Amino acid sequence: MTFGTYYVRADATEEFERVLPESWAALRRLGFVADEQPRLFRSVSEPVRYVELVTWVPGVMDPAHEHPDLIPIWLRLAKLVEPHTPAVVERGLVFDEFVPVVLNADA
């Protein structure tokens, strides 16, 4: 299982939630991920972060990044996120609150 973190621009959350299911549907159609439903969580606090849990088929992540059906979707997602440098955490632990997000993964 992979955990992906997206730092989504504050003005792009609605579009992000529309585009991400397209990625899931394409990944499933192409056989890159398991049939189980991906899970998505959104941070309660700023900056806006989404954590995605997806089960990839072993050994396909590199070919997926070169697949012509996925590149346009992922380029759209890339325009909705922004770079982020996490703050230094003195104690080495952080308890961030996230809420589940339910999307139409059959886009």
N, C-alpha and C positions, 0 to 999 in steps of 0.2 A: 504494500500500500504506500502511496506517496502522499505527502502533505505539501500542498502548494500554498504559498502566501502571496496574495495580491494586495499591493498598496494602491488602492483605487483613488483617483482624484475625487474630491468631494462633489464636484459638479458632474461626475460621470457614473454614479452608482446605478442609476436606472438603466442606462445603456449597457453597462457591464452585466447586469442581471438579465438583459435580453440576449447578449452575445454569448455568454458562457455556455448556455445550453446547446448552442450550435456546435461548439467544440465537443461537448460530451457526445452529442448525437453522431458527429462525424467519427470520433474516436471509436465509438461502439460499432458503427457501420463498417469501418475499416478493420475491425478486429484487433485494435491496439489495446483496448481495455476490457475488463471483465464485464459481464452482463449486469452485475449488481449496480444499483443506483449510486452515483457519486453523492457525497455529502458536502454541504457548504454551510459555513458559519460566518457571521459578520460581527465585527467588534462593536462593543457598546460605546467605547471611548474613542477619541481621536488619536492618531490619524485613522481614517477608515481603512480597515483591513478585512480581507476575506481569507478564510482558510478552507481549502478544498481537499477532500480526501477521496482519492481515486485508486482503484486497484488496476495497475497496468499488467499486461501480459509480459512475462519476463523476456528481456532482450529486444523489445521493440521501440523503446523510447527514442533512440537515435534515428531509426528510419522514419518515425513519426514526424520528427522535426524537419524532415526533407520532403514530406508528402505534399504534392501540389493541392490536394483538397483541404489540407489543414493550414498551410501557410497564410492564405488570405484571412482566415478567421483569427489566427493568432496575431497577425499584423493589426487587425482591428482591436483586439484586446490590448495589445502593446500601447496603443494610443490612449487608452483609458487609465493606465497606471502611471505611477511616478516613482522615481528613485527614493529610497529611504535608508537612512543610517540609524539603526537602533541606538537608543541611549545606553550609556554604560550603566550596568546594574551592579551596585556594590556587593550585595549579598548573593548574587548569582541565581536568584529566583524571582519570577514575576508571575502574578496571578491576574491575567487579563480576562475580562468577561466577554463572552461571545454568545450570540443567539443563533439558533438554527435558521437557515433561509431555505425555503422550498421553491424550486424553480421548475418550469416545464422542461424536463430533460429530453423530451421527444421533439425538440424544435426542428 
